[in-house]
Amino acid sequence: MQVSEAEWTEVEKNIAKTAFDQAYMREIEALIQQVRAEASSLVELGDLWRLHDFLSARRHEVEGKYDYEYSGLLFVFAGLVKEGWLHLSDLEGLEKGKLSKVASLAKM
């Protein structure tokens, strides 16, 4: 099975969407905590612009990372596992071939 040719059952689609949303929320919650900490230490205008630049870069990164298209979803999951936002256990219930592909890709 090619990664881009994977078929998704309705059950797998539900598992995938739940896992995707969990990873997104984990990352967003961590980002919010980081921004709160950074914002509380703002002293001068330069600090504010650095925070702005940081947020702009993170927005671009997050929006690019969380792409929910089934043709590339295993790659997205592998990246999220590698970064720690998603755990393989969050994907339990997916076909074993999909899980092993995510696990293998996450090790690269």
N, C-alpha and C positions, 0 to 999 in steps of 0.2 A: 504494500500500500504506500503510495506516494503521500507525503504529508499534505500536499495541496489537494489531493483527491479524496481525502477522508470523508466518509459519509457520517452524518450525525443523526442519531435517533432523537425522538422528542425528549426522552428521558435524559440523554446526554446533553441536549441543548439546554435543558433546565439546570443540570448540574454545572455546565459550563458558564451559563449566565450568572448563577449564584456565586461561583468561584471568582469570576471576572469582577463582579460588583464588590465582593469582599476585598479583593486585592486593591481595587481602586479606593475603597473607603479607608483601608489601612494606610495607604500611601498619602491620601489627602489628610487624614487625621495627624499623621506624623509631620506633614508639611505645615499644617496649621499650628501645631505646637512649636515648630521651629520658628515660624514667623512671629508668633507671640513673644518668644524669647528674644528674637532679634529686635522687634519693635519696642520692647521694654528697655532696650539699651541704646535707643537713638539719642544722640546728643547734639549732633549738628546736621546741617543740610546734606553734607556729603554722605552721612550714614543713611539718610532717607533715600538718596539716589542709588546707593549700593543695594538697599533692600528692594527698590523698584527693579533694578537690573536683575537681581537674583530671582524675583518673582516672574519677570518676563521670560527668563531662561527656563525656569521650572515649568511655566505654563506650556511653553513650546515642547518641552520634553514629555510632559505628562500627556498632553493632547496627542502627540505623535505615538506614544507608547500604547495607549489604550484604544486599539483598533479592533472592534468586534466584527470581524469578517471571518466566517468559518474556514475559508481557504488558507488563512494565515494564523488561525487561532492557536494552534499548537506551538508555533514560534513565539507568539505573545506570551502564552503560559510558561514556556521555558525561560524566557527572559524574566518574567515576574518571579518564578521560582528561584532563579539565580540571584536576583536582587533581594529576595527574602520577603516580598510582599504576598506571595502565594506559596502554599505548601502542597506537596503532592497529595497529602491526605484530603485537601479541599477538593481534589478531582476524583476522589473515589466514586466508582460507579461508571466511569468512562470505560470504554473497551480497553482491554489490556494493552493492545498495540499502541493506542493513543498515549496511554500512561507511560509506557516504556519509551516512546519517542520524546515525550516531554522531559522525562528524566535524563535521557541521553543528551538531548540538546542543551539542557540546563548545565551539564557538566563541561560543555565546550567553552 
